[in-house]
Amino acid sequence: MSVYKNCLDLIQKKRRTWLITGVAGFIGSHVAQTLLLYNQRVVGLDNFSTGKQENIEELKSAISPQQRENFTFFSGDIRDPELCSHLCKEADVILHQAAL
Ligand SMILES: NC(=O)c1ccc[n+]([C@@H]2O[C@H](COP(=O)([O-])OP(=O)(O)OC[C@H]3O[C@@H](n4cnc5c(N)ncnc54)[C@H](O)[C@@H]3O)[C@@H](O)[C@H]2O)c1
């Protein structure tokens, strides 16, 4: 079994909430899509400085309506301490992909 497949199997065993910063970017949107396909909860944060709404639409179109309910998007900035503090409280795992 490949390491990647092994990781996905482990992830699938427990439903977690993943906070993904930069979720409208290249890496963030693809990671979010995969996690949602594995029935995880994803909270995404992006300020669209370089990210695209199309990436969010593309990831939503690749998952089922039920999986879409597990996705929450926040338009905001990682430099907003109140917002980050609020989102971090809900998260089991943080994947930080927001960057210029
Ligand atoms: N794509 C690659 O091949 C690659 C390779 C190695 C490392 N990386 C690193 O991985 C990370 C993500 O890369 P990517 O290709 O997905 O980049 P990307 O530009 O597509 O995505 C970055 C996302 O972060 C968002 N963002 C930037 N500043 C923000 C802020 N202050 N608050 C909220 N959101 C903000 C942008 O709007 C964008 O959606 C970067 O740190 C990059 O350097 C990428």
The ligand as an ORCA input file, in Angstrom:
! r2SCAN-3c Opt
* xyz 0 1
  N       2.416     25.423     -5.762
  C       3.617     24.898     -5.562
  O       4.165     24.171     -6.406
  C       4.334     25.094     -4.251
  C       5.526     24.396     -4.015
  C       6.178     24.556     -2.782
  C       5.635     25.389     -1.818
  N       4.490     26.058     -2.078
  C       3.953     26.925     -1.007
  O       2.652     26.462     -0.640
  C       1.836     27.585     -0.292
  C       0.587     27.627     -1.163
  O       0.967     27.647     -2.533
  P      -0.090     27.782     -3.708
  O       0.594     27.368     -4.954
  O      -1.357     27.094     -3.332
  O      -0.284     29.370     -3.760
  P      -1.588     30.207     -4.159
  O      -1.145     31.603     -4.401
  O      -2.345     29.518     -5.237
  O      -2.446     30.143     -2.814
  C      -2.197     30.952     -1.698
  C      -3.539     31.413     -1.190
  O      -3.339     32.177     -0.002
  C      -4.242     33.274     -0.021
  N      -3.707     34.314      0.854
  C      -2.560     35.034      0.710
  N      -2.399     35.890      1.707
  C      -3.465     35.728      2.536
  C      -3.866     36.338      3.761
  N      -3.122     37.313      4.325
  N      -5.007     35.924      4.353
  C      -5.767     34.951      3.776
  N      -5.437     34.332      2.623
  C      -4.304     34.714      2.000
  C      -4.316     33.677     -1.483
  O      -5.470     34.433     -1.814
  C      -4.301     32.311     -2.175
  O      -5.611     31.803     -2.357
  C       2.716     28.820     -0.454
  O       3.319     29.092      0.788
  C       3.765     28.356     -1.433
  O       4.965     29.097     -1.320
  C       3.820     25.917     -3.267
*
